[in-house]
Structures are given as C-alpha cells and as structure tokens.
Amino acid sequence: MTRIAAVSGSRSADSTTRAALRVALDAAADAGAETDLIDLAAVDLPLYHPDEGAQGDSEALKRRVREADGVLVGTPVYRGSYSSTFKNFHDFCGSDEYEHTAVGLLATAGGGSYGGTLEHLRSTFRNVHAWTVPHEVGIQGASSKVETGGPADAAASDSAPRITDDDLRRRTERLGRIVVEHAERLRG
C-alpha cells in the first residue's frame, strides 16, 4: 500500500496549515493510500545541532518520512518564507529521507503572498533529491477560507477541518491525489 505522510510546519493550536493538510490527506486516503500526519507542534524536536546524533523525536520522525512513498508538506508563510518550525525539522532530514519520494507543497498565508514560500520549499527539496510534484497549493487569507475544526470553528455543524472555498478545496484534494499518483509511479 502507498504511504503518504504530511508534515505540518505550524505550531498554532488552531492551525489552518494543519487543517488544509488534513483535507489533502483525506483525499490521499480516498485514493487508497495509508496516511500519517506529523504535527510538528506536538513533537519533541530541539534545534538541530550538526554535532549531535539523535535529538528528541528526530529519529522516529525521520523514519516516518523515510518510510513514506509520498510526503505532503505544509507551512504557514512567515516573512515571505516557511516557518522556522519546518526549517528546523527539514534540517534533520536529507536525501536518505526524501530520495525517490514524491513531495507536494502547500503554504497558508494570512494576508500576503505565498509564492516565495513555495519557491523556497521547492529549492530545499531539490537539494535533498525529492521529486516535487508540479501541482502545489497556496492559500491566501487562510483564516477566512480554512475551518480548522478547533475552538474557533465550534459553531460549525461539523468539527472536521474543511476548506470553504470550493476551488481551493478541490485544488487541495487534488494535491493529495497527485502525490499518491506520483508516489506510486516512483515506487513502481
């Protein structure tokens, strides 16, 4: 079975990034994949130190990425780039984790642009030999388009994360399916 992991680079309790990744993961599961969400807000991952071996949950997290056939990566946009939380996690991983792995990119922006963030992510994944899929998702004004299923959305009839903009929801679901398709091709 194809395995898809998602890595959420947000530390926010009510994260639109994590919610959007769950939408993509649900689509990957609907396409037949086994899914796994790595929520970086909920792990023990100290700052990367190149002179130290395993630190905190680093080895277990690297194993989860290495065992995945495809990875969905999501980050909030901070100062025109990805979060320091994601950067720290990414510093622990290398080509051993990502070589021959399909990677789908997703960025959530509060108000500004997400283009630079997606480009920075593409560049860093090329350096670890990942295969970034051509379809990617940027969500501008994410707090008004993504319901996290958390306390802020308690009035919603359904507590599951969802994207209220139909086009963005379809694009996010498509990202999950495309990562599954490319992961299966790379495995085959």
N, C-alpha and C positions, 0 to 999 in steps of 0.2 A: 504494500500500500504506500502511496506517495505521502510523505510527511511534510507539512508546512508549518513553520514556526513564525510567529510575529514578535517583533521586538518593539515595545513602546518606550520611547525616549523621554517620556514626560513623568514628572514627579507630582503633578497635580492630582489631588484626590478626585476631582470632578473633570478628568482629562478628556477633551474632545479627541485627542490623538488616539488614546486607548480605545475610545468608543468607535471611532472610524475604523481602526484596525479590527475590531470585533466584527464589524459589518463585512469587511473583506475576508476575515477568517470564516465567517458563516458561509459565504459564497464558496470558499475553497472546500469546506466540508460538504456542501451541497454537490460539488463537483467530484466527490469521492475521496477527498484527502483526509488524513488524520491530522488534527491541528493542535497547536500548542502556543499559548500566549506567554511571552516573557515580559513581565511587567517590571521594569527597572525601578519603579518606586517601591517595590515590595521585596527587594533582594539586598543582601549584604555584599556590596561591591565598593571597597575603598578605592581611593585614587590609584590609578595604575602606576606601578613603580617597576621599571625595567630590570632592576637588580634583584627583585624578589620573585620567588616562584608563585605558587598558588596563593591567592589572596581572597579571603571571604568566600563567596559563592562562585568565584571566577571559573574554576574547573568544571563545575556542574553546568554552568551557563554555556561555556564553550562547547561542552559535549552536546547539549541540546541543539545548538546551532549546527555543529558538525554532523549530527545525525539527521538533520532536516535535508530534504531534497530541494526545498524552496524556502525562502525567507521573505516575509513582508516586514519592511522597516518603516516606522512612523516616528516623526518628531515634530514638536512644536517649533515654530520659527522664532528664534531669538537673535536679535541684532543682525538679521539678514542671513543667518546660517542655522545649523542644527543645534540642539541643546547640548550643554556640557555633560549632562547625564548620558546621552547617547554617545558622545565623543569618548567619554571615559570607558564605556562598555566596548566600543569599537576598537579602542587601543589594546584591549586584551585579545582581540580576535585577529587572525591573519589568514593567509591563503589556506592553511590546514582546515580552517573552519568553512571557508567560502568557495574554494576552487570547485568548479563544476556545479555550482549552486545558482539557481535562478533567484534573482532578488527583485522585488517590487518595492517602489518607493512611494511614500505618502508624507505630505507635510501639511500641517494645520497652522494657519495664520490668524491672529486676532484681527488684524486690520491691514497690515502691509502685504507686500508681495511674498510669494513663496518660491519664485523662480531660482533665485540664488541658492536657496537651501537645497532644492532638488539637484542643482548642478554640483554643489559641494558634495552631496551624498554620492552622486554618480562617480565623481572623480575618486573619492576614497574607496568605493567598491571596486573600481577598475584596478586599483593598486593592490587589492587582495585577491584578484583573479576571479571575482564573481561575475556572473552574467546578468547584468541589469536588463530587465525587460523594457521594451520601448514604451509601454503604456505606464504612466505614472499619474498620481493624483495630488493636486494641490487644492486645499480648501481655504479660501479667503473668507474672513468673517465667520470663522468656525463656530463660535459660541452661539450664533443665530441660526446655524444650519445643522448642527450635530447635537442630538439629545443624548446625554451620557448614561441615562438610566439611574443617575445618582440623586442625591437630595434636591438639587436644583430642578430636577425634572419630575419631582414627586407627584405633581398634578397630572402628569401624562397618564393615559389609560394603561400603558404598558411600560414596565420598568426596564425593558431591554434597550440597549443602545440603538439609536437609529439616526439616519440622515434624512432630514425633512425635505431637502431639495431633491426632486426626483432625478434630475440629470446627474448630480453629484453622487447620489446613492447608486445609480446604475454604473457610473464610472468606477466607484469604489468596489462594488461587487465584481465588476469586470476585472479589476486588478487582481482580486483573489483567484478568479478562474484562470486568468492568463498565467499567473505564477504557477499554478498547478500544471497547466499545459506545457509550459517551458521546462518545468522540473521533470515531467515525465519524458520529454524529448532528451534532456540531458542524461537521464538515467538509462534510457533505452539503448 
